[in-house]
Amino acid sequence: MAYQAEAQSTHKLLRKGNKLYEEQHYSDAEANYKKALLKDSSSATGLFNLGNALYHQKRYKEAFARYEQNLKDKTLSKQDIS
């Protein structure tokens, strides 16, 4: 039950971040994506969206690092399956 509540909370933070991102409030969106990632550090959506928010703030190195982290996490997940 606690896991389900945490997942909903993460999802809610991602949705709020997405709304802020759509409104071009990139630093506020960044904050919500980071909060979501604190609850679920393996969230591919959170990492990708955080990268986008950072990119729009011209923080390209940080954005690239989030995209790269997302790809590495996906690669590790695929290796675990095989």
C-alpha positions in Angstrom: 0.0 0.0 0.0 2.8 2.4 0.8 4.5 1.7 -2.5 1.2 2.5 -4.3 0.9 5.9 -2.5 4.5 6.7 -3.3 4.0 5.9 -7.0 0.9 8.1 -7.1 2.9 10.9 -5.4 5.7 10.5 -7.9 3.1 10.6 -10.8 1.5 13.7 -9.3 4.9 15.5 -9.1 5.6 14.6 -12.7 2.2 15.9 -13.9 2.7 19.1 -12.0 6.2 19.4 -13.5 4.7 18.8 -17.0 2.1 21.6 -16.4 4.8 24.0 -15.4 7.0 23.0 -18.3 4.1 23.6 -20.7 3.7 27.1 -19.2 7.4 27.6 -19.8 8.2 27.8 -16.0 11.3 25.6 -16.5 13.0 26.1 -13.2 9.8 25.2 -11.3 9.3 22.2 -13.5 12.9 21.2 -12.8 12.1 21.3 -9.0 9.1 19.1 -9.4 11.0 16.6 -11.6 13.8 16.4 -9.0 11.3 15.8 -6.2 9.7 13.0 -8.2 13.2 11.5 -8.8 13.9 11.6 -5.0 10.9 9.3 -4.6 11.7 7.1 -7.7 15.3 7.6 -8.9 14.7 5.1 -11.8 11.8 7.1 -13.4 12.7 7.3 -17.1 10.0 9.9 -17.6 11.4 12.0 -14.7 15.0 11.9 -16.0 14.0 12.7 -19.6 11.7 15.5 -18.5 14.3 16.9 -16.2 16.8 16.9 -19.1 14.3 18.9 -21.2 13.7 21.4 -18.4 17.5 21.9 -18.0 17.9 22.2 -21.7 15.4 25.0 -22.0 17.3 26.8 -19.2 20.4 26.5 -21.5 22.1 24.2 -19.0 23.2 21.8 -21.7 25.8 19.8 -19.9 23.4 19.0 -17.1 20.6 18.2 -19.6 23.0 15.8 -21.5 23.9 14.1 -18.2 20.3 13.4 -17.4 19.7 12.0 -20.9 22.8 9.9 -20.6 21.8 8.6 -17.2 18.4 7.7 -18.6 20.0 5.7 -21.4 22.4 3.9 -19.0 19.5 3.0 -16.7 17.6 1.5 -19.7 20.7 -0.4 -20.8 21.1 -1.8 -17.3 17.5 -2.9 -17.2 17.8 -4.7 -20.5 20.9 -6.5 -19.3 19.1 -7.6 -16.2 16.4 -9.2 -18.3 18.8 -11.2 -20.5 
